[in-house]
């Protein structure tokens, strides 16, 4: 079985054409099991919080079995920055979780 025959995609919001590959590679284990090895860096900027996931086996595409199974973390700020543009400040600090991965640069 060719690993290249399988693909798992996260589908962006309506209006964007570019799906995001979820798996670096997919390993065939048996007739009923596949193992997805997740990409190290995923560009999820155009994806909704709960993206639709599509399994593609060759030319066959399935989406309905993956509804609401994947939730992407949303950025969470521990505190809102105090911004005073009239004082001439040109930067501020954001502190929180899920703000992005510094090693996943384009």
N, C-alpha and C positions, 0 to 999 in steps of 0.2 A: 504494500500500500504506500503510495507516495504521500509524504507529508505536505507537499505543495498543493495537493488536491483539496485541502481543508483551509478555511480561513474563518476567523471570528472578528466581526467588525462592531464598533460602537457607532451608531448613526447620529449625525448632528441634527440640530433643530431644523425645522422646515425652512427652506430658503438657502441652505448651504449644501453644496454638492459633495463635500469631501468626507467620506467615512474615515474613522480612525481604527487602525489595526490594533487589536487588543493583545494578540499573541505574537511573540518573537518567532516561535515555531510551535506546531501542534504535533504531538507524538501520538501515534496510533498504538493503543494498548491492547484492545480486543475489539470484537464486533460491536460491543456496546459501550466502550470507554475510550475517550480521547483525553490527553493531558495537554493543557494550554500552558506554555511557559510565557509569562507576562513580559511585555516590553519593559525595559528599565525606565524609560522616559516616555510618557504619553502626553501629547499635546491635546488637552481637553478644553481649550478655550472656547471652542464653538459648540461644545456638547452641553445638553441639558443636565440637570442634577440627577435625573433618572433616565439615562439614554436607552434607547431601543437597541438591542443586541441582535445581530444577524449572523447565523451560522451559514457558511457557504461550503458546499461539498461539490467540487467541480462547478457545473453550471447551475446547480440547484441551490436556491436560497430559502432559508427558513427564518422567520422573525417571531412568529406567534408564541413559540414555546419559551421565549426568553423575556417576556414582559415583566417589568418591575422586579427583576432579579439582581440588578446592579445599581448601586447608589454611589455617586461620586461625592467625596467630601467637599463641603463649601467652606471658603475662608471664614474664619471666625476671629474677630478683633477683641482683644482683652479690654481695650479701652479705646474710645474714639479720640483721635488726635485733636488737639485744640489748634485751630488754624486761624491766624489773624493776618490776613493779607495786607492790611493797612500798616503793619509794622515793618514791612520789608522782608519778612522771613521768606526764604525760598525753598525750605525743605522741612520735613517733619518725619517722625518715626512711627511706623506701624508695628504693633506687637500683637501676636496672635498665633493661631495654628492654621495649617493648610494654606499657607500663603504662596506655596510653590517650592520647587526643588532647585536649589542653586546650581546643582551639577547638571541639570537637564537644560542646557543652553542650546539654542539653534545654531 
